Amino acid sequence: MKKSFLILAAFWALTLQAQEQKNPVPQISVTGEGKIKIVPDQAVVTVGFQNSGKDAKEVKTLNDEVVDKVIKFLKKSGVPATDYKTNNVSLYKSYDYEKKKYNFQANQTLSITLKDLTKYDEIMMGLNDAGVNSIQGVEFKSSKMEDYERDARKKAMVNAKQKAQDYVSVLGQKVGKALLITDNSQSYFPQPMYKGNMMAMASDGGAQRETLAVGELEINTNVSVTFALE
């Protein structure tokens, strides 16, 4: 009896599947795009410094002194301790074949999040005075990035539905519920970047000038949607 029931159930399942294949749900697949341009209100500045010499301990001590000056300056400038961190520390020995002797070099990089861009020049000059001698990069951000990303995703869905409606409107059909949604967005957002030398920045003789072009950030979301047609 149990075996007969299983056979019957399998028969009905195959029958329903065959009917679905004969009568597929009318559908349309489109892509939607959501773009939002925003003005950044924050910057992550990555700076570095290095010292070299004959003695490893001496070179490391020189670097430690710079770190101490930098941290004291950032605290004095009101930058929270949670907004700066050490990215990389290295100490290595190299051989100078021309002079036939070994040298030691110590390097360190720091990332500093500036939540007040009006302090950019003040912070950069202070870091230069503390011993930082290179800018590894400046990456602009927004404090409301997650909110803007959500808005971009919504715009992408609206765009996809509008496309679908445009296509089927001439056929006398209507766009129904979404059957499949695929997010094609990339995690990377194009951002203005800057690299330079700290000493070059300090060579302006103290003249007042604009030194930071913030520009715009563009958040781009792409989605593929399959709608049923009614």
MOBELKA-V860700 format. One record per run of one state. SS is the DSSP state (H for helix, E for strand, L for the rest). FROM is the first residue (numbers start at 1). TO is the last residue. If there is no record, write none. Layout:
# MOBELKA-V860700
SS,FROM,TO
SS,FROM,TO
This chain:
# MOBELKA-V860700
L,1,1
H,2,22
L,23,26
E,27,38
L,39,41
E,42,53
L,54,55
H,56,76
L,77,80
H,81,83
E,84,96
L,97,100
E,101,114
L,115,116
H,117,130
L,131,133
E,134,141
L,142,144
H,145,171
L,172,174
E,175,183
L,184,192
E,193,197
H,198,204
L,205,216
E,217,229
L,230,230
